[in-house]
Amino acid sequence: MGAVWLGEDEVLGRQVALKRVGFGPGGDDLDLDRAEREARLAARLNHPHVVAVYDLLVEGDDRWLVMEYVAGATLAELVKRDGPLTPDQAAPLLRQVADALAAAHQAGIVHRDVKPSNILVTPDGQVKLSDFGIARAQADASLTQTGLVTGSPAYLAPEVASGQQATAASDVWSLGATMYHALTGRPPYDVGENLLGALYRIVHEEPPRLGASAGWLAPVLLATMAQQSEDRWSMAHVRDFLAGGPSAPLPAPLPRAVPVGAPSSPVPDPTSTQVIAAVPPGSPAPPGTPPPAPRPRRRSAVLPLLALAIVAVLVVIVVAWVLGNDDDPGAESKTPSSSPSGSSSAPPATTEGVTADGMENFMEDYLATVTSDPKAAWERLTPQFQEQSGKFGQYKKFWSDYQSADIIDFQADPDAMTVTYRVEYLHQDGQKTTDVVTLQLEGTDGNFLIAAES
């Protein structure tokens, strides 16, 4: 929000960027407050990956931010020019952004507008995070009235799109959405002309997933674009994972999520920062919005007491309806699970006689068997999961494309009867891919069966 000029600091003999704010159509006191806020917050962050703000000048009715000049292109321009980045190309750039955001969060500052067009990249790969214009410190008053959202729609976290206050976890989501854009060449949500429809999808639908195409970045995408903010990694965890490279250990259990399809065609980067009406959970879809994919009910945003009462009644009705349909076989998901990123559900199982070592031994043996003896591996699926996975021929055909499947990282939760692991697949053509898989098991050590995949 403001034209940026290239200028010269005649005192120190250096190039600077001059950002003119509080001027033009719609300019008012809010823009001036924003300029002062950006100067104040950026000045608190003396960080190599944050664009430095040197001064705030007042000249008549104009305000000028005097900032560090960064020669290069934004990440949005870089991807548009050169195409999607590989995981190995994206990771070192986003690691620097995560480092800057981790420092901001440590200082009590939430950026609130992390997106590719606010990330500057120099020709030698140095990254600078810019535009703290809508950032806020924890002690600041809200910049917008209740029910309004400030930010770039395609990169907003679900809780922000629903009208809640942005937190450090919201920046984590936005960095994940930025990573998605870097790896695919498009934002995770196609905003287009239907802004309210996009907000509705962000709030109500499961996030888009890339699966194996994200390579070794699949775990961090899963752990940043997690629907519930408490399921996301901290920004420091994201930074450390990106710094560790393909062999980096998983810093925390990954959230369980249901993969859904990504947008089918590239769309322009929605670079504009906007103030828009929030879409609270439970709101009806705007006209022209596809129905959301089924997913577990999210926590609702903070609402007035009357709205909370209405939501409570609706929850009771929905729960009663679900319980009343438990015996209806037609209500079960029939999603095939022949691929590493399928999804289904299963009833809870007993945890007596279950250990993490036993679960890991079972999965290692299963993956060693599935590529060499699919029939034996097929017998390690429960009958219900076999039905959901299709016929044995389909299962066998899928696994015939792989030479081997090796576990890289493994986490087991005996209480929940789940395992989450990162696996490296060796294809018949010699290519290698990785994926993150969460499975629900039944049984006990030495006698497990796979009951579901998430």
N, C-alpha and C positions, 0 to 999 in steps of 0.2 A: 504494500500500500504506500506508494510513493516512488517518484522517479529517482534513479540513481545515476549520478554523474561521476566521471573520472576527473579528479582535480589534482592540484599540486600544492603540497605544503611548502610554502616559500621560506619558512623559517628553518625547517629541518631538511629540506631538499629531498622529499620523498613523494611518491604518488599516494593519493588517498581516494577513497570512495565517499562521495557526498550524497546523502539520502535526504531528499526534500520531503518533509512531512507537514501535515496540517494545511495543505494547499490543494485547491482544485475542487471539483464538484463533490459536495457532501462533506467537505472539510469543516470540522467543528472542534470544540474543546476536547472531545474524546480522542481525536487524532493527536492533539498536543500532549495529552496525558500519556498516550501510547509512546510517543517519541521519548518523553522523559523516562518512562518505565523501561524502554529498551536500553537507553543509555545507562540507567542505574543498575539494571540487572546484569547486562553484559560487562559492565565495569567490575562487578563482583567476581567475575569468572576470568581470572588470568590463566588461560589454558591454551596450549598450542593448537588445539583443534576447534577453537571458538574464534569467530571473527571479532577482533578487538574494536571497541568503540573508544575513540580518543577524546571526543568533545561533543557538546551539544551547543550549537550557536543559535542565537535569536537575532533575526534581522527583520525588523518591521513586524509583519504578520506571519513571517515564515520561520520555520524551525529547520535547522540542518543538523543531521547526525554526521560527524566526521569519523569515518571508519577505516580500518585496515583495507587496503586494496588487495584483492586476491586475483591474480592472473590465472585464467583457466575457464572452465565451463561448469555448469551445474550438473549434478548426477542425471537429472532429467534430460538435459541436452546431450550428455555423453551417451546415454542409452538410445536416445532417438537417432543420434548420428551413427553409432557403431553397432547398434543392435543389443539384444540381451547379453548380460554378462554371465560368465561361467561362475560356479561357486568359488573357484580359486581366485577369480578376478574380483568378485563382489566382496568377499570376506575381509581383505585388508582395508578396503575403503570403509565398510560399515563398522569395522572394529574401531576405527578412529572416531566415528560418530558416537558409538557406544561409550567410548572413553570420555568424550566431552559431556555426554548426557549423564554419565555416572557422576562426574564432578559436579554438574549442575544439581543433580538430586541430592548429593552430599551437602551442598550449600543451601538446600531447601527450595530450589527453583525448579519448576515444571515448565518445559518449553511450550507444549501444547500445540505446536504446528510443525512437527517433524514430517518432512516429505522430501522427495528427490530435488525439487527446485530450491530448497533451502540448504542444500549440501553442495558446497563448492569444491571442485577437484582441480588441482594444479596438474600441469603436464607430467610432473615427476611423481604423481600419486599421493600428494599431501592433501588432506581433507580439512575443510573449515566449515563448521556449522554456523549458519547465519540466522538473522531475523528472530530476535527475542521480543518482537513487538507485542505479541499477545501472551508472552510468558508471564508467570506470576509467582511471587514468593508465597510461602505457606501463610504468612501473616497478612498478605494483601487482601483487600476486599475483592469480591467477584467483579470481573470486568463487564459482565452482562447481566441483564435482569433474569430472574428465574424463568426457566422454560426456553431460553435461547442458548444456542451453541455457537461458539466461535472456533473456526478452524477450517481445514481443507477436507471436504466431505469424504473423498475416497480413502482417506487415511485415518479417519476418526475411529477411536475405540468405541465399542458398543455402549459402554456406560456414559460416554460423553455424548454420543448421538441420541441417547435417551434423556438427556438433560441433567445428568449428574456432573459434579465438579471433577475436572481433570486431576489426576494424580500422577505420580511417577510411573505407575503401572500403565497409564494411558500412553505415555511416551514410549513405553516398551512395545505396546501394540503398534503404534505408528511406525516405529523402526522396523518391526516385522512386515508391515504393509509396504514400507519402502524397499525392503529386501525382496519382497514378492515382485515389485515393479522392476527392480534391477535384474532379476532372474528371468522374467517373462517379457519385458518390454512394455508392460501395461499395468495399470493399477489393479488392485484386487477387486475393486467394484467399479462398474461402468456407470458413472453418474449421468452423463448425457444431459437431456432436457428434463428428466424425471428425478429431480433432486430428492423429493420426499420419498419416492420409491427406493432410491439408493439407501437413504437413512433407515427405512423400514427393513431392508434386507440386512443391513449391518446389525440392527438391534435384534431381529427375530431369527435369522438364519445362521447355520453353522458357517464358520469362515471357509473360504475356498482353500483347497489343499493342492500341493504339487506332487506329493509322494516321491517316487524314486527320481523324478526329473530334477528335484532340488539337490540331488547328490548328498554330500555330507552335511549340507545346511538344513536338511529336512528336520532334524531335532530342534534347531533353534527357531525355525518357522513355526513349528508346532507349539513351542513354549513361549513364543511372543504373541502370536495371534491366537491366544486362548480366549474363549468367550467370557469366562469368569476371570476377573482381574487377579484374584488371589491365586489362580493357577499359573500365572506367568512368572518367568524367571525375573530376578532383579536385573537392572541394567548392568551391574558389575558382573553378574553371571554370564550375561550375553557377551560382554566384552571379553571375558576370559575364555569362553568357548571359541569365539572367533579367532582369538590370538593363538589358541592351541592347535588350530588346523584340523585336518581330517581325523587325526588320532586323539583329539581332545576328549576327555571323559565327560560324561553327562553330569552336570552339577546338581541336578535335582530330578525327582520323578517327573516324567512328562505327563501333562494333562491328557485325560482320555477324551477323544473327540471323534466325531463322525465325519469322514471326508466327504466333500461334495465337489461338484464340477466347477472348474474355473471358467471365467468368461471365454466365449468361443472366438472372439475376434479382438484385435488390438483397438484401443481407443486412445484419444489424446490424453496427456497428463492434465488433470484438472488442477492447475497451479494456483488458482485464486483462493485466498483466504476469505471466508464469508461468515457473516452472522446470520444464523438461520434458526427456525423454530425446531425444537427437539421433537423426536418421535418416541414417546414413552412406551415401555413394554405393555403389550395388551391392546395397543391402539389398532384400529382397522387399517388394512392396507390401502394406500392411495390408489385411485383408478389406474389401471394398466400395469399394476405390480403383480408379478407371478406369485402364487402362494408359496410360503416359506417351506423349506424342507423340514420334516419332522425332527425334533431334537428335544432333549430334556428341558423342562421349564426353567427359565432364568429367574434370578431374584429380580423383583421389580425395583424401579427407582424410588427415591423418597417422594412420596405423594402426599397431598392433603389428606386429612383424616377421612373425609367422605370417600375419596378415591380408594384409599386403603380398604375401607369396608367393602366397597364394591368388588375390588380385586379378591378379597378373602372369600366372598360369596362365590365368585366365579371359580376360584380354585377348588372349593368344596364340590361344586357341580362337576368340574372336569374330572377330579379324582374319583367321584362316584361313578361317572360314566366309564372311566378307564377300568375300574374294578369290576364293573358290571359286564365288561367285554373281555375279561381275562380268559373266559372259557371258549371264546370264539376263535377257531383256528384261522379264520380269515383276517383277524386283526394282527397276526404276526408278520414281521418283515420277511420278505422272500428275496432279499438282496443276495445274489450269488457271492460267494467268498472264495473264489478260486484264485484271486490275486492277492499280493501282500498288503493291499490297502482296502480290502473289503470291510463290511461292518455288519454286526448283528448283535443280539442280546441273549443273555442266558440267566437262569435263576441262580441265586447264591448257593454256594456249596459249602460243605463242612470243611473245617480247617484242621481237624484232628489228624495227627500223623503227617503233617505237611511241613516241609522245611524249604528254605530258599535254595539250599544246595540240591535238594531232590528235584525241585522245579527246574533249576538250571540244567541238571543232568538230563532230564526228560527232553527239554527243548533242544539241547545239543544233539542228542540221539535222534530226535525226530527230524531235524534239518539234515543230518548226515544220511538219514534213510530216505527222505522224500525224493531226492534226485536219483537215487540208485534203485529203490524198490518202492515205487509209488503205492502199490497195493498194500504193503505192510504199513506204510504211513497213513493210508486212508482208514485203516482199522483203528487208528488212534484218534479219530474224530467221533464225537458222540453221534448217535443216529439223527438227532435233530440238526446238528451242524452239517452232517453229510447231506441232508435234504436241502438245507439252505445253500450249500456249496455247489449244487447241481449234481449230475450223474458222475460216476467214477471216470468215465471217458473224458469229460471236460476237465476234471481235476488232473488226470494223467497228462492230457495234452498241454495244460498250462505248465506243469513242472518239467515237461520234456524240453522246454526252451532253456533250461538251466543245467550247467555242469555241477555247480555246488552252491551251497548257501552257508555262510560262516558268520557266527555271532561275533560282533566287535565289542559292544557294550551290553550289559545285562543287568536288569533290576527285577527283583521278585517281591511280591507282597503276599505272604502266606495268608494273612487275615482276609484279604479281599480275593484271594485265589487268582491273582492276575500276574502276568509277566510282561515287561516292556523291554524291548531290546532293539539295538541297531544291528542290521544284518547286511552283509555284503554278498551280492549275487554275482556269480561268474556265468555269463551267458554262453551259449554254444558257439557264438561267433567270437568269443574272447573278450568282449566288453565287460566292464564291471559297473554295477550300480549299487546304491545303498538305499535302505528304507528303514523306517521306524515302525515297529509292529507292537501292538498290545493284544494279548490273548487272555481269555478267561478259561481256566482249567477246572476240571472236576476230578475227584478221586483223592488218592494219597500217594506218598512217595512210592515209586516203583509201580504205580498202577494209575497213572494220570490219563485223562482224555481231554482233548481240546473241545471246548463247548461253544466258544464264540470268539470273534475277532473284532477289534475296534480300530 
